[in-house]
């Protein structure tokens, strides 16, 4: 088991709660106390809407230490008493986000996964180190390889602490990171599900080619990060006004995270820096040999008109 603390943004509370993230998934009182003691944290009670599955969960955000680096995780925990809780398997579902790697963006997705499995699998989302709503004190930036090593360490520590294996559900670049994690920890990863997987640069996409140029341009990166820092210093109503064209395209949860947390100098700087290394590291084709050898453990989900995960990639995988 590894140390962590609950996120209590806006209150300044930094109480250490060793073991609480593990225990919260099984003890109603522990979970409800966490939510009440830190009312400002991201904690949302959810009731499954099916007649034959009457269970409740709560989405809690914690800060965990992985190899001495703090990062956020979002955990779906049952708040029913022992008699009402569904039996859980020893396989956890861990969601790897895209870029930006803020786990709170995936709250609704995690809730849906928990409900679809009728609470049989514990579900959590891992945030990328440096991409955080609350840890804004460091100027350090992290490469794609840093995030891969971070995810490997997290899976190893999590599986040891929970005595479990994991299914990794990776979105966009998170799918690539999930595959690399499985490469290093095949005995701990039962399956990788890639949702709109970003596995290789799409040279046919003018938008992706433009992004590639922009994240490698120091002047553009400096201007964007400066603008993010300026926005984060504004009062909330002004920040909301300037971001309103973007926020109108989002649901309330995603809009709130974008308005309050993503648009900070540190998060944007890490997002662009990681993006630059994504383009550099994924310049070649996917590792077809590895994908073929592990085909039974890999599922990929594609959609039309996605320049990060084009249909042409699906066609190559199908071959």
N, C-alpha and C positions, 0 to 999 in steps of 0.2 A: 504494500500500500504506500502511496506517496502523498505528501502534504499538499494541502490546497486551502483556499479560503473562499467564502461566499462573496459575491460582488454586492457591494452596497453603495452604488454610485449615488451621488447627490446628497448623501448623508455623511460621508467621510468615515464611515465605520469600516474597520478592517479586521474584524474578529476572526481569529483562527478557529477553524472547526474541523480538526483532523478526523477523517473517517465519515464525516457527515454526508458526503456525496454518495458513498456506498450505502450507508444506513438509511438515507432518505428514500431510497427506492423500495424499502421494505417496512418502514415504520411510519404509521400515519402521524403520530404525535411529533416525531422528529421533523417531518416534512412541513407540517402546519406551523410548527414553531419557527422553522427557518423563514417561512413566508411572512409570518407576523412580525418577527424580529427585524426583518429587512424588507419592509414594505415597499421601498423604492426600487428594489431589484426587479429584474424581468421575471415575474412569477404570474402565470396565468392558469387558472383552473379550467379543466376541460372535461366534459362528460361525453362519452361515446354515444352516438345517436341511434344505436340499434337496439331492437327489442330484446335480442338474445344475448347482448353483451352490455351489461350495466356496470360500468367501471368508471372511475375518475382518475385523472392524472393532473400533475402540475408541472409546468415548465420552469425549471430553476437554472439560473446561470451561476457558475462557479469559476473561480480562478484556480488553476492547478499549476504546480511546478513540474516541469518535464525537463530533466537535465539542467536544473537551475534556471530555466527560462519560464516565466509566467505566461500563461495563455488562458483564454476563456473556453469553457465548454458549456453547452446547453444540455441539460439532462431532463428526460421525461420520467417522472417518478409517480408511482401509485400513491394515492392518499386514502385508499380504503383500508379498513382494518383487516387483520390477518384472515378472517373468515371470508371476506368479500374479494380479496385480491386474487387475480388470475394466477395460475401457476406459471412460472417463468422458466424458460430453458436456459442452458448455459451458453447460449449463443447471443451475443449482443449485436445490435446494429449501430454502426458508427458512421455518421454522415461527414464526408469530407467536402467542404464548401468550394466554390470557385474563387475567383479573385474579384472583389475583396473577400477576405476570409473571415467575415464576422458571423458567428454562429446564430445570432438572433434572427438573421434574415431567414433562417430555415426552421423557425419555430412551428409554423403551420404544417410544413412538410413532415417534420418529426412527429407532430401530433397525429397526422394522417397515417404514418407508418405504424405508430403504436396502436391506433384503432384497428387498422386492417389486420394486424396480427393479434388482435384481441388481447393486448397486453402480455402476450406470451414471450416477447423479446424486449429486453430493455433497449431503449433508443437514446442516443446522445449525438450531439454534433460538436466536432472539434474546430476551434478557431485557429487560424494560422498565427504563428508567433509574430508579433509586431502589428497585427491587424486586430485592434481591440477597441471596444467601447470605453473602457475604463482605465487601461494602463497606458497613460499618455505622457510618461515622464522620461522616456528614452529616445535618443536620436538614432539608435541603431537601425539599420535596414537589413533585410534578409533576402537571400537568393532563393530560387526554386529548389536548389539542392538542399539549402538549409531547411526548407519546409518538409522535404522528403525525409531528411534525417530526424526532424522533429516528430513527424507522424509515426515513423518506425519506433522511436523511443516511447511515444505515447501508447501505441498498441502493445508493446512489450510490457510496459508498466501496468497498463489497464488490465490486460489478460492475467498477469500475475496476481494483481490485487483482487480481481473478481473471480479467478479460477474459471475462465471462460475462453471461448474463441469468438471471432467477430466476422460479421459480414460488413464489408466496406461499401458504402453507397457514395460514389464520388460524382460531383457535378462539375462539368467543364474541366478545368485544370485539376480539380480534385479527383477526377477519374484517373488521370495520369499518375498523380501522387499515390492513389490507392493501388494501382498496378505495381508501382515501384515498391510500395510497402509489402505487397504480397510476394514480390520477388525476394525480398530479404527475410520475410517471416511466413513462409508457406505453411508452416505447421500451426500458425495462429489465425490465419485468414481462410475461412471456409469458402467465401465467394466474394467477387467484386462486381458491383453493378455500376456501370458508367452511364450517367444521364447527360446527354448532349456532350459526349467526351471530347475534350480538346487534346488530341494526341500528336498532331503534326500541323505545321503551318499550312494554311490554305492559300496557296499562291494565286488561286483563281478569284479570290475575294479582294476587290479594291479597298473595301473598308478595313479588312485585316492588314493589308499592305500599308495603308495610311497609319493605322495604330502602330505598326512596327516602326515606321519612320519617326513618329512623334515621341515614343517612349525612349528612343535613342538620341533625341535632341535635347541637350542640356538646357537650352534656353526655354524650350517648351515646358520641360519638367519643372524648372525653377518658377516659371510663371504660374503654372497650375497649382503647385504646392503653396506658393505665396497667396494665391487667390483663396485656396482652402483655409489657410491660416487666418486670412482676413475675415472670411465668412464665419469661422468658428468664434471670432472675437465679437461679432455683432450680437445684439439682443435677439432673442428667439424669434420675435415677430418680424424683424428685418431679414433675418436669415431665411425664414419661411417665405417671405415675399420674393427674394431673389431666386430661391430654389423652386418656386411654385410651378413653373413649366415642367419640371422633372417630377415633382411630388404628385402632380395630378395624374401621372401615369402609373402610380403605385398604390397598393392597398395601404391601409392606415398603419399597419405594423412596419412595413418596409419604409414607408414615408417618414415615420417617426425616427427610425434608426438612421436613415440618410440625413435627416435634418439635424439630429442631435449629436450623432456620433461619427458617421463616415466622413463627413466633410471637415476633417481636421488635418493639419499639416502632416502629422505623423502617419495617419492612415493612408492619405493620398500618396505620400512619398513612398511608403512601403508597397502600396498597390502598383505604382508605376515602376518601381525598381524590380519587383517580382515579375511584372509583365515584361520588362526588357529581357530578363533571363528566361522567361518562358519562350519568347521568340528565338532566342539564341540556342537554347537547349533542344527545342523541337523543330529545328531547321531541317533535319533529315526525316526519313520515313519512320513510321512506328516499327517496333521490334516484332516483326511478323512471326519469327520463330518462337518467341516467348508467348505471344498470343495464341499461336497454334497449339503449343504444348500444354497450355492451361485453358483450352477452350471450354472444358466442362465446368470450370469455376468462374467463367466470365460471362456476363450479360451486358449488352449495350442497348441504350434507348436513344433513338434519333427522331428528329422532326424535320419538316421541310423548312427551307429558307433560314437555316442556321449556319452562318459562315464560320463559326468555331468548330462545329461538328457537321460538315456537309454530308449530303447523301452519298457522294462519291466515296467517302471514307467507309460508310456502311457497306457499300458494294464491294470494296476491297476486303473488308473483314469477312463478308459472306463467302468470298472465294476461298 
